[in-house]
Amino acid sequence: MQKETSLADSLTTDEVQRRIAELGPWFHNISLRGVQTAPDHFLGDYPSMKWKNFQNAIPQDLHGLSVLDIGCNGGFYSIEMKKRGAAHVLGIDHDEDYLNQARFAADVLDLDIEFRRMSVYELPKLGRRFDLVLFMGVLYHLRHPLLALDILRQHVTEDWLVFQSMLRGSRARPQIDEDYPFWEKGVFDHPGYPKMHFIEKSYSQDPTNWWTPNRACAEAMLRSAGFKIESMPEEEVFICRCDENAELHSLPEGMA
Ligand SMILES: C[S@@+](CC[C@H](N)C(=O)[O-])C[C@H]1O[C@@H](n2cnc3c(N)ncnc32)[C@H](O)[C@@H]1O
């Protein structure tokens, strides 16, 4: 039987270059036929430079596993998961322009990945769980970050959650007591007390940066949603699993 010609086979390098320009600007720098999608990224070779610091914390072989990549953007992490053999990779994003970038990148690389326009808040509608969920660089763009974590734990994560957030403030992890009397006020002034900074206007010229937690807050939110943190292989990345003994908090009506 004749092999179907893939986009990867049929496009010239010039055509790849032209299509990359048409689909831009890109946030993910991906090499497509030797052409970089975002060579001038303000963070450098992003997200490869981040990925190399935690890629060994995720199994090399994902055969037989399902992966959900939330806020997949140009598809960098979806592509890496598919390259590791994941049986099914679904990338979701609420931005159609990014999804078109991701579809093009996967086509050029000849990888079978599903990309769908969807918000993290709509995930209960999927009615299914994924062995591995990536929730990278999205939390701080959300108006309702804890709601999103509760949804991930209660509706879509079967086992592993790979979580990343921009973190600001203290990296301390003080011992927090189970309870404090009403007149204890000083504990809140400890720089390491779990804190979420609310950004009313804008940060880094991005008005969708709504929140930035300190490290203790990110950890506390993950635990409160029902995840246990297994490791932190990179300064912003947490490898988590579902904590089967956690008390899960009720979701708003219609999301339960
Ligand atoms: C900073 S980028 C992170 C991209 C990628 N996950 C990474 O770590 O490199 C944030 C992405 O989340 C997407 N996003 C923001 N809010 C979302 C929402 N409510 N539901 C789904 N995706 C969202 C944005 O469109 C964007 O692609």
The ligand as a MOL file (V3000), in Angstrom:
LIG
                    3D

  0  0  0     0  0            999 V3000
M  V30 BEGIN CTAB
M  V30 COUNTS 27 29 0 0 0
M  V30 BEGIN ATOM
M  V30 1 C 2.0980 31.1530 29.7410 0
M  V30 2 S 1.2580 30.1760 28.5300 0 CHG=1
M  V30 3 C 1.8550 28.5680 29.0170 0
M  V30 4 C 1.9540 27.6450 27.8290 0
M  V30 5 C 2.4950 26.2450 28.1270 0
M  V30 6 N 1.5970 25.4780 28.9620 0
M  V30 7 C 3.8490 26.3500 28.7650 0
M  V30 8 O 3.9950 26.0190 29.9600 0
M  V30 9 O 4.7870 26.7550 28.0880 0 CHG=-1
M  V30 10 C -0.4190 30.1180 29.1270 0
M  V30 11 C -1.3760 29.4100 28.1710 0
M  V30 12 O -2.5900 29.1450 28.8610 0
M  V30 13 C -3.6700 29.4610 28.0070 0
M  V30 14 N -4.8270 29.7370 28.8700 0
M  V30 15 C -5.0350 30.8280 29.6590 0
M  V30 16 N -6.2040 30.7240 30.2880 0
M  V30 17 C -6.7530 29.5460 29.9140 0
M  V30 18 C -7.9570 28.8850 30.2280 0
M  V30 19 N -8.8560 29.4250 31.0420 0
M  V30 20 N -8.1840 27.6730 29.6930 0
M  V30 21 C -7.2880 27.1150 28.8420 0
M  V30 22 N -6.1380 27.7020 28.4850 0
M  V30 23 C -5.8660 28.9040 29.0180 0
M  V30 24 C -3.1690 30.6340 27.1890 0
M  V30 25 O -3.9140 30.8240 25.9950 0
M  V30 26 C -1.7400 30.2300 26.9430 0
M  V30 27 O -1.6000 29.4480 25.7940 0
M  V30 END ATOM
M  V30 BEGIN BOND
M  V30 1 1 1 2
M  V30 2 1 2 3
M  V30 3 1 2 10
M  V30 4 1 3 4
M  V30 5 1 4 5
M  V30 6 1 5 6
M  V30 7 1 5 7
M  V30 8 2 7 8
M  V30 9 1 7 9
M  V30 10 1 10 11
M  V30 11 1 11 12
M  V30 12 1 11 26
M  V30 13 1 12 13
M  V30 14 1 13 14
M  V30 15 1 13 24
M  V30 16 1 14 15
M  V30 17 1 14 23
M  V30 18 2 15 16
M  V30 19 1 16 17
M  V30 20 1 17 18
M  V30 21 2 17 23
M  V30 22 1 18 19
M  V30 23 2 18 20
M  V30 24 1 20 21
M  V30 25 2 21 22
M  V30 26 1 22 23
M  V30 27 1 24 25
M  V30 28 1 24 26
M  V30 29 1 26 27
M  V30 END BOND
M  V30 END CTAB
M  END
